[in-house]
Amino acid sequence: MNLLPAFRGCCLFACLWSCLLLTSAQTAESKTQTASPLQQQWHTLVERMIQQRMQLQAGHFQATTRISFPKTQPEEATILFDAECWFADRFQKVRFDQTVKQPLLRYEEKPEIQTSLSTWIRTPEMSIHTEGNRTSVRIYEPDAHPGGYYSPFDVRVMGLVKTAELMQTQTRKRREHFFLPDLVEWLKQYQAEQIETTAAGLTEVTLNKDNPKDTKLILQFDPAQGYTLVSYRFYMKSGMPPQFKTTPVIQNQVTWQKRSNVWVPVQYESTNRWIDHHVTMQLKWLKVNQEIPDSTFTIDALDLPRGLPVTTDDGEKGIIETQIIDHRNGQNKLIRGGSFISDKELK
């Protein structure tokens, strides 16, 4: 049997297929390299904004936050969220202490306030999470995600993302563009439809990411304040025929001030009309680009409680000493704590 014709046919097919793949790759590369002037202008704006944000290299701030649900929940349901954050080495080291006071609503009763405390620390070597009002400490790999509803956030991206993306763990597990510099590539995926200067001197950019264009995002940057983002408006089409409403579904507004020659956010307000979510945050800056001691990002700096009060099955009262467990490299190593200490021993 003569296999030569079949062999020649296979070679010809392989050659044609290789040429087709090469042509496709070259076409895709050509499209990437020949972005429209409007898109290039948008990319340049992103780069300028990121360069300004990267100037904030270290700091210490306190944030006071109110989270309300004006259309679906009474005022008593408002959640109070206080946070204190230290960061250094351009957020390579960060510590985030939070206190959340959440009302537990019951019919015909005054709401009970549930208070939870937690701390999250991340360094290039590890991440430290506290649970159970800081009576349980767990050490993980650096990229592990903290538990709890509210999450540490990179203050440099304030206003550029929705509140859920900024503060909620559940969303952050799926995507990682909420910290600089990862945000750069995510922003560049948007297609610029229009860039203009407002009467107030702001640079307004209209962006789209979907096809068909069922959503649009309008951002306003202030070139006079280091290209800080002052307004974020997200729109979705609705109705028949589908069209954009004049009121945005999500709207963020950020106020900035200059501290130590760096622009920092001092007030944040976000309204999400889709899920009835209103957030106001005041930020008080204690340090801007000043040295933050390395000891801040250690377990020893946490001032942990002695333990969690418990009562045994036989009625003896005492505490379960605060635990520190190392989960790195797949291990489950108890570093300290875990034993029961009775009231008699404590006295």
PAKE-652651 format. One record per residue (C-alpha): residue number from 1; x, y, z. Coordinates in Angstrom, 3 decimals, decimal comma. Layout:
// residues N
<node n="NUM" X="X" Y="Y" Z="Z"/>
...
//
This chain:
// residues 347
<node n="1" X="0,000" Y="0,000" Z="0,000"/>
<node n="2" X="1,426" Y="3,388" Z="-1,022"/>
<node n="3" X="1,229" Y="5,829" Z="1,939"/>
<node n="4" X="3,156" Y="8,625" Z="0,222"/>
<node n="5" X="0,062" Y="10,547" Z="-1,102"/>
<node n="6" X="-1,589" Y="10,431" Z="2,314"/>
<node n="7" X="1,633" Y="11,583" Z="3,969"/>
<node n="8" X="1,937" Y="14,473" Z="1,510"/>
<node n="9" X="-1,700" Y="15,415" Z="2,172"/>
<node n="10" X="-1,102" Y="15,494" Z="5,942"/>
<node n="11" X="1,961" Y="17,665" Z="5,484"/>
<node n="12" X="0,044" Y="20,074" Z="3,247"/>
<node n="13" X="-2,824" Y="20,274" Z="5,780"/>
<node n="14" X="-0,404" Y="20,890" Z="8,642"/>
<node n="15" X="1,315" Y="23,637" Z="6,676"/>
<node n="16" X="-1,978" Y="25,343" Z="5,817"/>
<node n="17" X="-3,168" Y="25,078" Z="9,442"/>
<node n="18" X="0,095" Y="26,589" Z="10,721"/>
<node n="19" X="-0,232" Y="29,485" Z="8,299"/>
<node n="20" X="-3,821" Y="30,049" Z="9,397"/>
<node n="21" X="-2,851" Y="30,135" Z="13,084"/>
<node n="22" X="0,043" Y="32,490" Z="12,363"/>
<node n="23" X="-2,205" Y="34,817" Z="10,354"/>
<node n="24" X="-4,819" Y="34,839" Z="13,159"/>
<node n="25" X="-2,196" Y="35,617" Z="15,803"/>
<node n="26" X="-0,740" Y="38,408" Z="13,684"/>
<node n="27" X="-4,225" Y="39,858" Z="13,112"/>
<node n="28" X="-4,997" Y="39,796" Z="16,871"/>
<node n="29" X="-1,639" Y="41,381" Z="17,644"/>
<node n="30" X="-2,252" Y="44,042" Z="15,000"/>
<node n="31" X="-5,639" Y="44,885" Z="16,537"/>
<node n="32" X="-4,044" Y="45,169" Z="19,984"/>
<node n="33" X="-1,291" Y="47,425" Z="18,724"/>
<node n="34" X="-3,631" Y="49,700" Z="16,730"/>
<node n="35" X="-5,975" Y="50,898" Z="19,461"/>
<node n="36" X="-8,079" Y="53,884" Z="18,468"/>
<node n="37" X="-6,859" Y="57,379" Z="19,429"/>
<node n="38" X="-9,757" Y="57,599" Z="21,903"/>
<node n="39" X="-8,756" Y="54,297" Z="23,515"/>
<node n="40" X="-5,113" Y="55,384" Z="23,669"/>
<node n="41" X="-6,236" Y="58,588" Z="25,381"/>
<node n="42" X="-8,161" Y="56,513" Z="27,941"/>
<node n="43" X="-5,121" Y="54,288" Z="28,594"/>
<node n="44" X="-2,939" Y="57,362" Z="29,088"/>
<node n="45" X="-5,445" Y="58,772" Z="31,574"/>
<node n="46" X="-5,417" Y="55,485" Z="33,527"/>
<node n="47" X="-1,618" Y="55,474" Z="33,657"/>
<node n="48" X="-1,490" Y="59,061" Z="34,932"/>
<node n="49" X="-4,080" Y="58,313" Z="37,595"/>
<node n="50" X="-2,265" Y="55,156" Z="38,744"/>
<node n="51" X="1,080" Y="56,975" Z="38,899"/>
<node n="52" X="-0,465" Y="59,537" Z="41,231"/>
<node n="53" X="-2,060" Y="56,845" Z="43,418"/>
<node n="54" X="1,244" Y="54,990" Z="43,681"/>
<node n="55" X="2,748" Y="58,064" Z="45,387"/>
<node n="56" X="0,810" Y="57,064" Z="48,512"/>
<node n="57" X="3,356" Y="54,569" Z="49,862"/>
<node n="58" X="2,619" Y="54,396" Z="53,601"/>
<node n="59" X="-0,003" Y="55,667" Z="55,979"/>
<node n="60" X="-2,327" Y="55,311" Z="58,932"/>
<node n="61" X="-6,017" Y="56,245" Z="58,827"/>
<node n="62" X="-9,267" Y="55,685" Z="60,690"/>
<node n="63" X="-12,541" Y="55,192" Z="58,824"/>
<node n="64" X="-16,034" Y="55,668" Z="60,241"/>
<node n="65" X="-18,747" Y="54,122" Z="58,081"/>
<node n="66" X="-22,550" Y="53,966" Z="58,059"/>
<node n="67" X="-24,284" Y="51,357" Z="55,906"/>
<node n="68" X="-28,039" Y="51,844" Z="55,532"/>
<node n="69" X="-30,893" Y="50,430" Z="53,463"/>
<node n="70" X="-33,235" Y="53,437" Z="53,058"/>
<node n="71" X="-35,982" Y="51,807" Z="50,957"/>
<node n="72" X="-36,247" Y="48,362" Z="52,551"/>
<node n="73" X="-35,054" Y="48,681" Z="56,170"/>
<node n="74" X="-35,780" Y="51,120" Z="59,033"/>
<node n="75" X="-33,121" Y="53,482" Z="60,353"/>
<node n="76" X="-32,546" Y="51,067" Z="63,264"/>
<node n="77" X="-31,080" Y="48,565" Z="60,781"/>
<node n="78" X="-28,102" Y="50,821" Z="59,985"/>
<node n="79" X="-24,754" Y="49,029" Z="60,325"/>
<node n="80" X="-21,850" Y="50,915" Z="61,886"/>
<node n="81" X="-18,443" Y="49,886" Z="60,621"/>
<node n="82" X="-15,279" Y="51,413" Z="62,106"/>
<node n="83" X="-11,853" Y="50,555" Z="60,782"/>
<node n="84" X="-8,246" Y="51,473" Z="61,465"/>
<node n="85" X="-5,625" Y="50,779" Z="58,840"/>
<node n="86" X="-1,826" Y="50,887" Z="58,713"/>
<node n="87" X="0,088" Y="50,207" Z="55,502"/>
<node n="88" X="3,694" Y="50,401" Z="54,324"/>
<node n="89" X="5,885" Y="49,573" Z="51,312"/>
<node n="90" X="3,099" Y="50,511" Z="48,858"/>
<node n="91" X="0,620" Y="48,146" Z="50,490"/>
<node n="92" X="3,060" Y="45,227" Z="50,568"/>
<node n="93" X="2,406" Y="45,366" Z="54,307"/>
<node n="94" X="-1,056" Y="46,195" Z="55,584"/>
<node n="95" X="-2,994" Y="45,843" Z="58,812"/>
<node n="96" X="-6,729" Y="46,363" Z="59,014"/>
<node n="97" X="-8,590" Y="46,391" Z="62,359"/>
<node n="98" X="-12,375" Y="46,553" Z="62,180"/>
<node n="99" X="-15,327" Y="46,829" Z="64,551"/>
<node n="100" X="-18,762" Y="46,064" Z="63,117"/>
<node n="101" X="-21,950" Y="46,887" Z="65,041"/>
<node n="102" X="-24,916" Y="45,222" Z="63,377"/>
<node n="103" X="-28,485" Y="45,436" Z="64,751"/>
<node n="104" X="-30,424" Y="42,180" Z="65,125"/>
<node n="105" X="-33,987" Y="43,241" Z="64,375"/>
<node n="106" X="-36,870" Y="41,449" Z="66,091"/>
<node n="107" X="-40,560" Y="42,233" Z="65,973"/>
<node n="108" X="-41,795" Y="44,568" Z="68,732"/>
<node n="109" X="-38,396" Y="44,605" Z="70,412"/>
<node n="110" X="-35,580" Y="47,073" Z="70,609"/>
<node n="111" X="-32,860" Y="45,802" Z="68,244"/>
<node n="112" X="-29,958" Y="44,013" Z="69,881"/>
<node n="113" X="-26,564" Y="45,272" Z="68,702"/>
<node n="114" X="-24,129" Y="42,528" Z="67,769"/>
<node n="115" X="-20,523" Y="43,709" Z="67,912"/>
<node n="116" X="-17,726" Y="41,838" Z="66,163"/>
<node n="117" X="-14,013" Y="42,610" Z="66,190"/>
<node n="118" X="-11,416" Y="41,342" Z="63,767"/>
<node n="119" X="-7,934" Y="42,046" Z="62,450"/>
<node n="120" X="-6,299" Y="41,173" Z="59,135"/>
<node n="121" X="-2,573" Y="41,541" Z="58,488"/>
<node n="122" X="-0,744" Y="40,783" Z="55,259"/>
<node n="123" X="2,988" Y="40,820" Z="54,618"/>
<node n="124" X="5,076" Y="39,212" Z="51,846"/>
<node n="125" X="5,658" Y="36,266" Z="54,217"/>
<node n="126" X="2,173" Y="35,561" Z="55,614"/>
<node n="127" X="-1,342" Y="36,744" Z="56,362"/>
<node n="128" X="-2,830" Y="36,830" Z="59,859"/>
<node n="129" X="-6,578" Y="36,648" Z="60,508"/>
<node n="130" X="-8,369" Y="36,933" Z="63,823"/>
<node n="131" X="-11,814" Y="35,457" Z="64,440"/>
<node n="132" X="-14,304" Y="35,227" Z="67,296"/>
<node n="133" X="-13,714" Y="38,785" Z="68,506"/>
<node n="134" X="-9,972" Y="38,210" Z="68,130"/>
<node n="135" X="-9,797" Y="35,160" Z="70,432"/>
<node n="136" X="-8,750" Y="32,902" Z="67,543"/>
<node n="137" X="-5,707" Y="33,778" Z="65,419"/>
<node n="138" X="-4,890" Y="31,959" Z="62,196"/>
<node n="139" X="-1,751" Y="32,304" Z="60,088"/>
<node n="140" X="-2,024" Y="31,594" Z="56,359"/>
<node n="141" X="-0,128" Y="32,089" Z="53,130"/>
<node n="142" X="0,156" Y="35,770" Z="52,065"/>
<node n="143" X="-2,672" Y="35,619" Z="49,495"/>
<node n="144" X="-5,273" Y="33,953" Z="51,734"/>
<node n="145" X="-8,591" Y="35,775" Z="52,080"/>
<node n="146" X="-9,894" Y="36,903" Z="55,458"/>
<node n="147" X="-13,227" Y="35,726" Z="56,760"/>
<node n="148" X="-16,089" Y="37,995" Z="57,666"/>
<node n="149" X="-18,506" Y="40,112" Z="55,669"/>
<node n="150" X="-16,380" Y="43,247" Z="55,369"/>
<node n="151" X="-12,865" Y="43,069" Z="54,038"/>
<node n="152" X="-9,670" Y="45,107" Z="54,096"/>
<node n="153" X="-9,524" Y="47,502" Z="51,168"/>
<node n="154" X="-6,844" Y="49,382" Z="49,280"/>
<node n="155" X="-7,678" Y="53,022" Z="49,994"/>
<node n="156" X="-5,885" Y="54,069" Z="46,794"/>
<node n="157" X="-8,709" Y="52,653" Z="44,620"/>
<node n="158" X="-11,438" Y="54,518" Z="46,517"/>
<node n="159" X="-14,304" Y="55,334" Z="44,159"/>
<node n="160" X="-12,996" Y="53,328" Z="41,203"/>
<node n="161" X="-14,943" Y="50,186" Z="42,119"/>
<node n="162" X="-18,366" Y="49,436" Z="43,577"/>
<node n="163" X="-18,692" Y="49,281" Z="47,357"/>
<node n="164" X="-19,306" Y="45,520" Z="47,210"/>
<node n="165" X="-16,015" Y="45,073" Z="45,351"/>
<node n="166" X="-14,233" Y="47,404" Z="47,741"/>
<node n="167" X="-15,391" Y="45,950" Z="51,071"/>
<node n="168" X="-16,943" Y="42,493" Z="50,648"/>
<node n="169" X="-15,004" Y="39,236" Z="50,909"/>
<node n="170" X="-17,423" Y="37,244" Z="48,779"/>
<node n="171" X="-16,781" Y="39,376" Z="45,710"/>
<node n="172" X="-13,034" Y="39,583" Z="46,234"/>
<node n="173" X="-12,633" Y="35,797" Z="46,165"/>
<node n="174" X="-13,647" Y="35,841" Z="42,514"/>
<node n="175" X="-11,512" Y="38,724" Z="41,275"/>
<node n="176" X="-8,326" Y="40,398" Z="42,374"/>
<node n="177" X="-8,413" Y="43,770" Z="40,617"/>
<node n="178" X="-9,279" Y="45,712" Z="43,753"/>
<node n="179" X="-5,649" Y="46,404" Z="44,690"/>
<node n="180" X="-3,124" Y="48,439" Z="42,737"/>
<node n="181" X="-1,492" Y="47,811" Z="40,337"/>
<node n="182" X="-3,828" Y="44,969" Z="39,223"/>
<node n="183" X="-6,558" Y="47,558" Z="38,736"/>
<node n="184" X="-4,719" Y="49,006" Z="35,728"/>
<node n="185" X="-5,318" Y="46,111" Z="33,321"/>
<node n="186" X="-8,908" Y="45,722" Z="34,498"/>
<node n="187" X="-9,696" Y="49,376" Z="33,767"/>
<node n="188" X="-8,071" Y="49,194" Z="30,331"/>
<node n="189" X="-10,519" Y="46,451" Z="29,312"/>
<node n="190" X="-13,242" Y="49,093" Z="29,132"/>
<node n="191" X="-13,810" Y="50,738" Z="25,752"/>
<node n="192" X="-13,874" Y="54,534" Z="25,763"/>
<node n="193" X="-16,889" Y="55,971" Z="23,935"/>
<node n="194" X="-16,336" Y="59,614" Z="24,793"/>
<node n="195" X="-13,814" Y="61,789" Z="26,653"/>
<node n="196" X="-14,576" Y="65,437" Z="27,285"/>
<node n="197" X="-13,841" Y="68,277" Z="29,693"/>
<node n="198" X="-16,682" Y="69,571" Z="31,854"/>
<node n="199" X="-17,334" Y="73,216" Z="32,682"/>
<node n="200" X="-15,748" Y="72,583" Z="36,102"/>
<node n="201" X="-12,516" Y="71,391" Z="34,472"/>
<node n="202" X="-13,084" Y="67,693" Z="35,177"/>
<node n="203" X="-12,176" Y="64,996" Z="32,656"/>
<node n="204" X="-15,315" Y="62,925" Z="32,019"/>
<node n="205" X="-14,968" Y="59,494" Z="30,417"/>
<node n="206" X="-17,866" Y="57,371" Z="29,149"/>
<node n="207" X="-16,943" Y="53,671" Z="29,074"/>
<node n="208" X="-18,517" Y="50,448" Z="27,885"/>
<node n="209" X="-17,500" Y="46,830" Z="28,411"/>
<node n="210" X="-20,429" Y="44,767" Z="27,117"/>
<node n="211" X="-21,683" Y="43,858" Z="23,681"/>
<node n="212" X="-24,500" Y="44,651" Z="23,131"/>
<node n="213" X="-24,089" Y="47,879" Z="25,057"/>
<node n="214" X="-26,514" Y="47,264" Z="27,921"/>
<node n="215" X="-24,403" Y="49,088" Z="30,505"/>
<node n="216" X="-22,209" Y="52,160" Z="30,612"/>
<node n="217" X="-19,850" Y="53,679" Z="33,164"/>
<node n="218" X="-19,154" Y="57,411" Z="33,435"/>
<node n="219" X="-16,090" Y="58,469" Z="35,433"/>
<node n="220" X="-14,979" Y="61,984" Z="36,304"/>
<node n="221" X="-11,337" Y="62,702" Z="37,119"/>
<node n="222" X="-9,879" Y="65,932" Z="38,472"/>
<node n="223" X="-6,546" Y="66,721" Z="36,754"/>
<node n="224" X="-5,944" Y="69,556" Z="39,243"/>
<node n="225" X="-5,999" Y="67,039" Z="42,104"/>
<node n="226" X="-3,617" Y="64,423" Z="40,745"/>
<node n="227" X="-6,201" Y="62,810" Z="38,455"/>
<node n="228" X="-8,247" Y="61,714" Z="41,460"/>
<node n="229" X="-11,606" Y="60,128" Z="40,710"/>
<node n="230" X="-14,407" Y="62,294" Z="42,112"/>
<node n="231" X="-17,481" Y="60,694" Z="40,513"/>
<node n="232" X="-18,458" Y="57,152" Z="39,440"/>
<node n="233" X="-21,839" Y="56,550" Z="37,735"/>
<node n="234" X="-22,960" Y="53,144" Z="36,485"/>
<node n="235" X="-26,039" Y="52,779" Z="34,236"/>
<node n="236" X="-28,036" Y="49,779" Z="33,029"/>
<node n="237" X="-30,659" Y="49,616" Z="30,298"/>
<node n="238" X="-34,211" Y="48,717" Z="31,314"/>
<node n="239" X="-37,746" Y="48,787" Z="29,955"/>
<node n="240" X="-39,092" Y="48,028" Z="26,471"/>
<node n="241" X="-37,418" Y="49,040" Z="24,324"/>
<node n="242" X="-34,324" Y="48,910" Z="26,584"/>
<node n="243" X="-32,867" Y="52,326" Z="27,272"/>
<node n="244" X="-30,706" Y="54,080" Z="29,857"/>
<node n="245" X="-32,444" Y="55,993" Z="32,629"/>
<node n="246" X="-31,214" Y="59,421" Z="33,709"/>
<node n="247" X="-30,543" Y="58,186" Z="37,265"/>
<node n="248" X="-27,512" Y="55,878" Z="37,664"/>
<node n="249" X="-27,969" Y="52,457" Z="39,266"/>
<node n="250" X="-24,741" Y="52,947" Z="41,232"/>
<node n="251" X="-23,169" Y="56,279" Z="42,105"/>
<node n="252" X="-19,945" Y="56,979" Z="44,039"/>
<node n="253" X="-18,614" Y="60,371" Z="45,084"/>
<node n="254" X="-15,188" Y="60,924" Z="46,658"/>
<node n="255" X="-13,700" Y="64,020" Z="48,304"/>
<node n="256" X="-9,900" Y="64,356" Z="48,380"/>
<node n="257" X="-7,437" Y="66,506" Z="50,282"/>
<node n="258" X="-3,716" Y="67,041" Z="49,865"/>
<node n="259" X="-1,590" Y="65,765" Z="52,745"/>
<node n="260" X="2,220" Y="65,674" Z="52,643"/>
<node n="261" X="2,054" Y="66,501" Z="48,903"/>
<node n="262" X="-0,163" Y="63,472" Z="48,225"/>
<node n="263" X="-3,887" Y="63,439" Z="47,483"/>
<node n="264" X="-5,801" Y="61,187" Z="49,887"/>
<node n="265" X="-9,556" Y="60,452" Z="50,184"/>
<node n="266" X="-11,301" Y="61,994" Z="53,199"/>
<node n="267" X="-14,948" Y="61,302" Z="52,369"/>
<node n="268" X="-16,716" Y="58,590" Z="50,377"/>
<node n="269" X="-20,404" Y="58,195" Z="49,566"/>
<node n="270" X="-21,970" Y="55,398" Z="47,541"/>
<node n="271" X="-25,565" Y="54,710" Z="46,550"/>
<node n="272" X="-26,600" Y="51,396" Z="44,989"/>
<node n="273" X="-30,227" Y="51,636" Z="43,896"/>
<node n="274" X="-30,206" Y="48,088" Z="42,545"/>
<node n="275" X="-29,820" Y="46,450" Z="45,969"/>
<node n="276" X="-30,849" Y="49,396" Z="48,195"/>
<node n="277" X="-27,448" Y="50,050" Z="49,703"/>
<node n="278" X="-26,194" Y="53,444" Z="50,915"/>
<node n="279" X="-22,701" Y="53,915" Z="52,361"/>
<node n="280" X="-21,060" Y="56,992" Z="53,837"/>
<node n="281" X="-17,460" Y="56,918" Z="55,047"/>
<node n="282" X="-15,320" Y="59,546" Z="56,753"/>
<node n="283" X="-11,547" Y="59,019" Z="56,753"/>
<node n="284" X="-9,234" Y="60,623" Z="59,297"/>
<node n="285" X="-5,563" Y="60,506" Z="58,301"/>
<node n="286" X="-3,025" Y="60,218" Z="61,127"/>
<node n="287" X="0,053" Y="59,593" Z="58,946"/>
<node n="288" X="0,736" Y="60,036" Z="55,236"/>
<node n="289" X="3,988" Y="58,695" Z="53,764"/>
<node n="290" X="5,561" Y="58,509" Z="57,208"/>
<node n="291" X="7,338" Y="55,468" Z="58,580"/>
<node n="292" X="5,133" Y="52,703" Z="59,967"/>
<node n="293" X="7,103" Y="50,378" Z="62,314"/>
<node n="294" X="7,470" Y="46,777" Z="61,099"/>
<node n="295" X="6,252" Y="45,616" Z="64,517"/>
<node n="296" X="2,778" Y="46,925" Z="63,559"/>
<node n="297" X="2,380" Y="43,961" Z="61,227"/>
<node n="298" X="3,060" Y="41,200" Z="63,762"/>
<node n="299" X="0,968" Y="39,081" Z="66,128"/>
<node n="300" X="2,732" Y="40,627" Z="69,120"/>
<node n="301" X="1,277" Y="44,031" Z="68,188"/>
<node n="302" X="-2,338" Y="42,834" Z="68,308"/>
<node n="303" X="-2,834" Y="43,107" Z="72,074"/>
<node n="304" X="-4,996" Y="39,976" Z="71,981"/>
<node n="305" X="-7,535" Y="39,192" Z="74,725"/>
<node n="306" X="-6,593" Y="36,529" Z="77,257"/>
<node n="307" X="-9,380" Y="34,259" Z="76,064"/>
<node n="308" X="-13,058" Y="33,650" Z="75,438"/>
<node n="309" X="-15,368" Y="33,244" Z="78,490"/>
<node n="310" X="-17,003" Y="29,775" Z="78,605"/>
<node n="311" X="-18,930" Y="27,520" Z="80,994"/>
<node n="312" X="-18,217" Y="23,795" Z="80,989"/>
<node n="313" X="-20,895" Y="21,088" Z="81,001"/>
<node n="314" X="-20,529" Y="20,703" Z="84,766"/>
<node n="315" X="-21,063" Y="24,444" Z="85,327"/>
<node n="316" X="-17,443" Y="25,478" Z="85,900"/>
<node n="317" X="-16,700" Y="28,947" Z="84,537"/>
<node n="318" X="-13,459" Y="30,111" Z="82,990"/>
<node n="319" X="-11,921" Y="30,964" Z="79,615"/>
<node n="320" X="-10,600" Y="29,171" Z="76,567"/>
<node n="321" X="-7,204" Y="30,760" Z="76,091"/>
<node n="322" X="-6,765" Y="32,633" Z="72,810"/>
<node n="323" X="-5,485" Y="30,271" Z="70,117"/>
<node n="324" X="-2,799" Y="30,923" Z="67,511"/>
<node n="325" X="-2,747" Y="28,297" Z="64,738"/>
<node n="326" X="-0,352" Y="28,202" Z="61,769"/>
<node n="327" X="-1,988" Y="26,830" Z="58,601"/>
<node n="328" X="0,865" Y="27,543" Z="56,201"/>
<node n="329" X="2,179" Y="24,805" Z="53,924"/>
<node n="330" X="-0,897" Y="22,692" Z="54,604"/>
<node n="331" X="-0,121" Y="22,232" Z="58,273"/>
<node n="332" X="-2,386" Y="22,787" Z="61,276"/>
<node n="333" X="0,095" Y="23,670" Z="63,993"/>
<node n="334" X="-1,066" Y="25,048" Z="67,343"/>
<node n="335" X="1,356" Y="27,783" Z="68,338"/>
<node n="336" X="-0,322" Y="28,919" Z="71,526"/>
<node n="337" X="-3,565" Y="28,683" Z="73,508"/>
<node n="338" X="-6,544" Y="26,383" Z="73,307"/>
<node n="339" X="-6,527" Y="25,191" Z="76,922"/>
<node n="340" X="-9,298" Y="25,799" Z="79,473"/>
<node n="341" X="-8,428" Y="28,059" Z="82,426"/>
<node n="342" X="-10,946" Y="28,082" Z="85,264"/>
<node n="343" X="-11,935" Y="31,183" Z="87,222"/>
<node n="344" X="-10,073" Y="29,809" Z="90,228"/>
<node n="345" X="-6,806" Y="29,687" Z="88,278"/>
<node n="346" X="-7,398" Y="33,151" Z="86,872"/>
<node n="347" X="-7,801" Y="34,562" Z="90,360"/>
//
